[in-house]
Amino acid sequence: MNEKGTERRIASVFLPSLPVERWWNLQRRTGRAVPDDAAVVLSADGPHGPVVHDLNDAARSAGVRRGARVVDMRALCPALQVVPANPAEDATALARLMFWARRWGPFSATDGDDGLVIDTTGVAHLFGGEEALLTDMQTRLARAGLTARVALAPTWGAAWGLARYGADRPVCRDLTDLHPLPVAALRLSGDTLLLLRRLGLRRIGDLANIPRLFLMRRFARAPAWDNPLTRLDQAMGHLAEPLAAPDPPPDFVAEARLAEPVFDPADWLPGLVAELAAKMARQDRGCRRLCLSVFRVNGHRGDIRVATAAPTREARHLLRLFDGRLEGLDPGFGFDLIRLAAEATEPLATTQVGLDGKADAALHLSRLVDRLVARFGADAIVRPVPVESHLPERSEGRAEPMLADPPPAPRPDRPLRIFDPPEEVRVLYAVPEGPPALFVWRRQRIAVTRHAGPERIAPEWWRDSPGTRLRDYFRIEDASGRRLWLYREGLPGDGRGGMPRWFVHGVFA
């Protein structure tokens, strides 16, 4: 159970042929695809020459084994095609796949060099259930050209074992389902597995039923990751195993590695901003969030983050966002690495300046918001956002200024300035089915010369009390040209109060 009382659900994705399938997909994309019946292996350096790192189905059918020497496998299969493996690119591809897999859960991490682990707690209903979730995982990975075995369980260890040694797409709700699995499903090394087999412990159920004192003495000096009791407790949920999900890597990075420590990064910041802007320009991107990181020689790190209201890559504007912010950095014994990263970017195509030579007013406004937020903080600046309500005072809210959604467009039939609360007026001369011909507002006698309306707005019955009265809004104008937004609250004889009351709710510009 997690802290909210919801049972933890962990999905494990096993990619048994990731290296060879990644190579196969690359050959297909570049127009160099090999026949499906060709036996292909990826080779890696071994203690006595190249060994088989990974292989396809055709090579496996020919008797080729993973880990065997390539020269021996060539004798077994003369038509064998040998390609050098690239573990670094395989790891990079797995890391990209790990962030892509967050479509199935908010947290994910790589699990060794051939798997992923995803925290899917509370999200299975979005996919139609846990079985449908696992089916979606396998289907999407198959479309990407990857063979995958998936499993879902309350613990990381249980999901790992079921994905590799269980049935197809198992969903585990009772951890005793692990007992028939071999002890290899506990993520132990080959030496430990060999020792357990010599002791006659071949299944997880055998290990769970043996007295713990005997195993504690036998594996007292084993590390935690290779201790059968520790791995058993993790799989059965008796020992916590947190999921450390890394943050996505920044889209663009510029670094300055210094030969000698410095105490002020201001001299290097303009160059880093210019380099970062040039990288974004080459890919038609603009940043929404920047992070300046300074690494101290004593191992500590300091970060300064700034955000923009609209995507931009103008170096001069980005540099101004750091004005007055660098003084808060503690240099300690100095910085030896300065890094500027664009943590969030959006597409930003090159735009042509208008024929009149004037800059975009909206661009000036977004830059003003950026500087105000950088100077006073995001909590001091707000922007209007639309709210689902037909009542004027409830149809607009306030949010952070850095939201990507545009502000609500003003309605031409409603004033920009609205009073909260509305101001009641005293009617001197009423007209049936229309606004008052003469009323007093703010100690002024106002005679209505023109009007438009009414616009009837009913109360929100799901939020307002049963006695709330409807409103009839009028746009009125007096002899001086002043335009007001006036409404009548209630109707005569509606059974919800006395005579109707009149209020001024806004003033037109």
C-alpha positions in Angstrom: 0.0 0.0 0.0 1.2 3.5 -0.7 0.6 6.5 1.6 -2.9 7.1 0.2 -4.0 3.5 0.8 -4.0 2.5 -2.8 -2.3 -0.8 -3.6 0.9 -0.3 -5.5 1.0 -1.7 -9.0 4.3 -2.1 -10.8 4.7 -3.1 -14.5 7.8 -4.8 -15.7 8.8 -4.8 -19.4 11.3 -7.3 -20.6 13.0 -6.7 -23.9 14.9 -10.0 -24.6 16.2 -9.0 -28.0 16.6 -5.3 -27.8 20.1 -5.0 -29.4 19.5 -7.2 -32.4 16.0 -5.8 -33.0 17.3 -2.2 -32.7 20.0 -3.1 -35.3 17.4 -4.8 -37.5 15.1 -1.7 -37.4 18.0 0.6 -38.2 18.8 -1.5 -41.3 15.2 -1.4 -42.4 15.0 2.4 -42.0 18.2 3.0 -44.0 17.2 0.7 -46.8 19.7 -2.1 -46.0 17.3 -4.7 -44.7 18.5 -8.3 -44.6 16.2 -11.3 -45.3 14.2 -12.6 -42.5 15.7 -16.0 -42.7 19.3 -14.7 -42.5 21.1 -15.8 -39.3 22.6 -12.7 -37.7 24.4 -12.3 -34.4 25.8 -9.2 -32.6 29.3 -9.8 -31.3 31.1 -8.4 -28.3 34.6 -8.8 -26.9 35.0 -11.8 -24.6 37.9 -13.2 -22.6 38.9 -15.6 -25.4 37.8 -13.6 -28.5 34.4 -12.3 -29.7 31.3 -13.9 -28.2 27.6 -13.8 -29.2 26.1 -10.7 -27.6 22.6 -11.1 -29.1 21.1 -13.1 -32.0 17.9 -13.3 -34.1 15.4 -16.1 -34.4 17.0 -17.6 -37.5 20.4 -17.9 -35.7 18.7 -19.4 -32.7 17.0 -22.0 -34.9 20.4 -22.9 -36.3 21.7 -23.8 -32.8 23.6 -20.5 -32.1 23.7 -19.7 -28.3 24.1 -16.4 -26.6 27.5 -16.1 -24.8 29.2 -18.7 -27.0 32.3 -17.9 -29.0 31.7 -16.6 -32.5 34.3 -18.8 -34.0 32.5 -21.9 -32.6 29.2 -20.7 -33.9 30.6 -20.1 -37.4 31.6 -23.7 -37.5 28.1 -24.6 -36.5 26.4 -22.2 -39.0 28.7 -21.2 -41.9 26.2 -18.7 -43.2 26.2 -16.8 -40.0 26.4 -13.0 -40.3 28.4 -11.3 -37.6 27.9 -7.6 -36.7 29.7 -5.7 -34.0 27.4 -4.8 -31.1 27.1 -1.3 -29.8 26.1 -1.4 -26.1 26.4 2.4 -25.7 23.8 3.0 -28.4 21.6 0.3 -27.0 21.7 2.0 -23.5 20.8 5.3 -25.1 17.9 3.8 -27.0 16.7 2.1 -23.8 16.8 5.4 -21.9 14.8 7.1 -24.6 12.3 4.3 -24.5 12.1 4.7 -20.7 10.8 8.3 -21.0 8.5 7.3 -23.8 7.0 4.6 -21.6 5.7 7.2 -19.2 2.6 7.2 -21.3 1.6 4.2 -19.0 2.6 5.8 -15.7 4.1 8.9 -14.2 7.3 7.2 -13.1 9.6 4.8 -15.1 13.2 3.7 -15.0 15.5 1.3 -16.8 15.8 -2.2 -15.3 19.2 -3.5 -16.2 20.1 -3.4 -19.9 17.1 -5.3 -21.2 14.0 -4.0 -19.4 11.9 -1.2 -18.0 10.0 -0.8 -14.8 6.9 1.5 -14.6 4.8 2.6 -11.6 1.2 2.2 -12.9 -0.5 2.7 -9.6 -4.0 4.2 -10.2 -3.8 4.5 -14.0 -5.1 1.1 -15.2 -8.7 2.4 -15.5 -7.5 4.9 -18.2 -6.7 1.9 -20.5 -9.7 -0.2 -19.7 -8.2 -2.3 -16.9 -4.9 -4.0 -16.1 -5.1 -6.7 -18.8 -5.8 -4.0 -21.4 -2.9 -2.0 -20.1 -0.5 -4.9 -20.6 -1.9 -5.5 -24.1 -1.4 -1.9 -25.0 2.2 -2.1 -23.9 2.9 -5.2 -26.0 1.1 -3.8 -29.0 2.8 -0.4 -29.1 6.2 -2.0 -28.6 5.5 -4.5 -31.3 4.7 -1.6 -33.7 8.1 -0.1 -32.8 9.7 -3.4 -33.9 10.4 -4.7 -30.3 9.5 -8.0 -28.8 8.4 -7.5 -25.2 7.2 -9.6 -22.3 5.2 -7.7 -19.7 3.8 -8.3 -16.3 2.0 -6.4 -13.5 2.4 -7.1 -9.8 2.3 -5.3 -6.4 6.1 -5.2 -6.2 9.0 -4.6 -8.5 10.6 -8.0 -7.8 7.4 -9.9 -8.5 6.8 -8.1 -11.7 10.4 -8.7 -12.9 10.2 -12.4 -12.2 6.8 -12.8 -13.8 7.8 -10.9 -16.9 10.8 -13.2 -17.5 9.5 -16.6 -16.1 5.8 -16.3 -15.9 3.0 -16.8 -18.4 2.1 -14.3 -21.2 1.0 -10.9 -19.8 0.4 -12.1 -16.2 -1.5 -9.9 -13.7 -0.5 -10.8 -10.2 -2.7 -9.8 -7.3 -1.7 -12.6 -4.8 2.1 -12.8 -4.3 1.9 -16.5 -3.6 1.7 -16.9 -7.4 5.5 -16.5 -7.3 6.0 -19.8 -5.5 6.0 -22.0 -8.7 8.6 -19.8 -10.4 12.3 -20.8 -10.5 14.7 -19.1 -8.1 16.2 -17.3 -11.1 13.1 -15.0 -10.9 14.6 -13.4 -7.8 17.3 -11.4 -9.8 20.2 -13.4 -8.3 23.7 -13.9 -9.8 24.7 -17.1 -11.5 26.9 -18.2 -8.6 24.1 -17.8 -6.1 21.7 -19.7 -8.3 24.1 -22.5 -8.7 24.5 -22.7 -4.9 20.7 -22.7 -4.4 20.3 -25.5 -6.9 23.0 -27.6 -5.1 21.0 -27.0 -1.9 17.9 -28.4 -3.6 16.1 -25.0 -3.7 14.8 -24.8 -7.2 11.5 -22.9 -6.8 10.7 -19.7 -4.9 8.2 -21.7 -2.9 11.1 -24.0 -1.7 13.0 -20.9 -0.6 10.0 -19.4 1.2 9.3 -22.6 3.2 12.8 -23.3 4.4 13.8 -21.9 7.9 15.4 -18.4 7.5 18.1 -19.0 10.1 19.8 -21.6 7.8 19.9 -19.2 4.9 20.9 -16.2 7.0 24.0 -18.1 8.1 24.8 -19.3 4.6 24.4 -15.9 2.9 25.5 -13.6 5.8 28.3 -12.0 3.7 26.4 -11.7 0.5 25.6 -8.2 -0.8 21.9 -7.1 -0.6 21.4 -7.3 -4.3 22.6 -11.0 -4.3 21.1 -12.1 -1.0 18.2 -14.6 -1.6 16.4 -13.6 1.6 16.6 -9.9 0.7 15.4 -10.5 -2.9 12.6 -12.8 -1.5 11.4 -10.1 0.9 11.4 -7.5 -1.8 9.4 -9.7 -4.2 6.9 -10.6 -1.4 6.5 -7.0 -0.3 8.1 -7.4 3.1 10.9 -5.1 2.2 10.5 -1.7 0.4 12.1 -1.3 -3.0 11.6 2.3 -4.1 11.5 3.2 -7.8 14.1 5.9 -8.6 12.7 7.6 -11.7 15.1 10.0 -13.3 14.0 13.3 -14.8 13.9 13.7 -18.6 17.2 15.0 -20.0 17.2 18.6 -21.1 16.5 19.3 -24.8 19.5 21.6 -25.3 22.6 22.1 -23.1 25.6 24.4 -23.2 28.5 23.9 -20.8 31.6 25.8 -19.8 34.3 23.5 -18.2 36.8 25.7 -16.4 40.5 24.8 -15.8 40.5 26.9 -12.6 37.6 27.5 -10.2 35.8 30.9 -10.5 33.5 32.7 -8.1 31.2 34.5 -10.5 29.5 32.9 -13.5 28.4 36.2 -15.0 31.4 36.4 -17.4 30.5 33.0 -19.0 26.7 33.4 -19.1 26.5 35.5 -22.3 28.5 32.9 -24.2 26.4 30.1 -22.9 23.1 31.8 -23.7 24.4 32.6 -27.3 25.5 29.0 -27.8 22.2 27.6 -26.5 20.2 30.0 -28.7 22.2 28.9 -31.8 21.4 25.2 -31.0 17.7 25.9 -30.7 17.7 28.0 -33.9 19.2 25.1 -35.9 16.1 23.0 -34.9 13.5 25.8 -35.0 12.9 25.5 -31.2 12.3 28.1 -28.5 12.7 27.6 -24.8 10.0 28.0 -22.1 12.3 27.1 -19.1 16.0 27.6 -18.5 18.1 26.2 -15.7 21.6 27.6 -14.9 23.6 25.1 -12.8 26.9 25.8 -11.2 29.0 22.9 -9.9 31.2 23.7 -6.9 34.5 22.0 -6.4 33.3 20.5 -3.1 30.6 18.5 -4.8 27.6 20.8 -4.3 25.4 22.2 -7.0 23.4 25.3 -7.2 20.5 25.9 -9.7 18.7 29.1 -10.9 15.6 28.5 -13.0 13.8 31.1 -15.2 10.7 30.7 -17.3 9.2 32.5 -20.3 5.6 33.3 -21.1 6.1 32.4 -24.7 8.8 30.3 -26.5 11.8 32.4 -27.4 15.4 32.0 -28.4 16.5 35.6 -28.4 19.8 35.6 -26.5 19.5 39.2 -25.3 16.1 38.6 -23.7 17.1 35.3 -22.1 20.2 37.0 -20.6 18.1 39.7 -19.0 16.1 37.1 -17.1 19.1 36.3 -15.0 19.7 40.0 -13.9 19.9 40.2 -10.2 19.6 36.4 -9.7 23.3 35.4 -9.7 24.0 37.2 -6.4 22.1 34.4 -4.6 24.6 31.7 -5.6 27.0 30.5 -2.9 30.4 30.1 -4.6 31.9 28.2 -1.7 35.4 27.3 -3.0 34.5 28.2 -6.5 32.8 26.7 -9.6 34.6 24.5 -12.1 31.6 23.7 -14.3 28.8 26.0 -15.5 25.8 24.5 -17.4 22.9 26.1 -19.0 20.1 23.8 -20.0 16.8 24.3 -21.8 14.5 22.0 -19.8 11.3 22.8 -21.8 11.2 23.8 -25.4 8.5 24.3 -28.0 8.5 24.6 -31.8 9.4 28.2 -32.9 9.7 28.9 -36.6 11.5 31.9 -37.9 9.1 34.8 -38.4 9.3 37.7 -40.8 9.1 41.3 -39.5 6.1 43.2 -40.7 6.4 45.5 -43.7 5.8 48.5 -41.4 8.9 47.5 -39.4 7.1 47.4 -36.1 7.5 44.7 -33.6 4.7 42.4 -32.4 2.8 43.9 -29.5 2.1 40.4 -28.1 5.8 39.7 -28.1 6.6 42.8 -26.1 3.9 41.8 -23.5 5.3 38.3 -23.1 8.8 39.7 -22.5 7.5 42.2 -20.0 5.8 39.3 -18.1 9.1 37.4 -18.2 11.0 40.3 -16.7 8.4 40.9 -14.0 8.3 37.2 -13.0 12.1 37.1 -12.9 12.2 40.2 -10.7 9.3 39.7 -8.3 8.6 35.9 -8.6 5.8 33.9 -10.2 3.6 34.3 -7.1 3.4 38.1 -7.5 2.1 38.0 -11.1 -1.1 36.4 -12.3 -3.0 36.2 -15.5 -6.7 35.7 -16.4 -7.9 32.2 -17.4 -11.4 31.2 -18.5 -13.6 29.2 -16.0 -16.6 27.2 -17.1 -19.5 29.4 -15.8 -22.1 31.6 -17.4 -22.2 34.0 -14.5 -19.9 36.9 -15.2 -18.2 37.1 -11.8 -17.4 33.3 -12.0 -16.3 33.1 -15.7 -12.8 34.2 -15.1 -10.1 33.0 -12.7 -6.4 33.8 -12.0 -3.5 31.5 -12.7 0.3 31.6 -13.0 1.6 33.9 -15.7 3.7 31.2 -17.4 0.8 29.0 -18.6 0.8 28.1 -22.2 -2.9 28.6 -22.7 -3.8 32.0 -24.1 -5.9 34.4 -22.0 -9.7 34.4 -22.6 -10.8 36.7 -25.5 -13.0 39.5 -24.2 -16.7 39.5 -25.3 -17.7 42.6 -27.2 -21.1 42.7 -25.5 -19.6 42.8 -22.0 -17.4 45.4 -20.3 -13.8 44.8 -19.6 -14.2 46.4 -16.1 -16.6 44.4 -13.8 -17.4 45.4 -10.3 -17.0 42.7 -7.6 -19.4 42.9 -5.8 -22.0 44.6 -8.1 -23.1 48.1 -6.9 -26.8 48.5 -6.1 -28.7 51.5 -7.5 -31.9 53.3 -6.4 -34.5 53.4 -9.1 -36.5 56.7 -9.3 -38.5 56.0 -12.4 -39.1 52.5 -13.6 -40.2 51.3 -17.1 -42.0 48.0 -17.6 -40.0 45.3 -19.5 -36.9 47.6 -19.7 -34.2 49.3 -17.7 -35.1 52.2 -15.3 -35.5 55.5 -17.0 -33.9 57.3 -14.1 -31.9 56.0 -11.2 -29.3 57.1 -8.6 -25.8 55.5 -8.6 -22.9 56.8 -6.6 -24.9 59.9 -5.6 -25.5 60.8 -9.2 -28.9 60.9 -11.0 -28.5 59.1 -14.3 -31.1 59.3 -17.1 -31.1 56.5 -19.6 -31.1 57.6 -23.2 -30.4 54.4 -25.0 -30.4 50.7 -24.0 -30.0 47.2 -25.5 -31.2 44.0 -24.0 -32.2 42.1 -22.0 -29.8 39.2 -21.7 -31.2 36.7 -19.3 -28.8 34.7 -17.1 -30.3 32.0 -14.9 -28.7 31.0 -11.6 -26.4 27.9 -11.5 -28.8 25.5 -9.8 -26.0 23.0 -9.0 -24.0 25.7 -7.0 -26.5 28.4 -5.9 -29.1 28.2 -3.2 -32.7 27.4 -4.2 -33.8 31.0 -3.5 -31.3 32.6 -5.9 -33.1 34.9 -8.5 -32.3 35.2 -12.2 -30.8 38.3 -13.8 -31.8 40.4 -16.8 -28.8 42.4 -18.1 -29.1 45.7 -20.1 -26.4 47.8 -21.8 -27.4 51.4 -21.2 -26.1 54.8 -22.2 -26.7 58.2 -20.5 -26.8 61.7 -22.1 -23.0 62.2 -21.6 -22.2 59.0 -23.5 -21.3 56.9 -20.5 -22.2 53.2 -21.0 -23.0 50.9 -18.0 -23.8 47.3 -17.7 -27.0 47.1 -15.5 -29.0 44.1 -14.4 -32.3 43.5 -12.6 -32.2 40.7 -10.0 -35.5 38.8 -10.0 -38.9 39.3 -11.5 -42.1 40.6 -9.9 -44.1 37.8 -8.4 -41.5 35.1 -9.0 -42.0 33.9 -5.4 -38.3 34.3 -4.5 -38.4 37.6 -2.7 -39.9 41.1 -2.8 -39.6 43.6 -5.6 -36.6 43.2 -8.1 -33.4 45.0 -7.3 -31.1 46.8 -9.7 -27.3 46.7 -9.8 -24.5 48.1 -11.9 -22.1 45.3 -12.7 -19.6 47.0 -15.0 -18.5 50.0 -17.0 -17.8 49.9 -20.8 -14.7 51.7 -22.0 
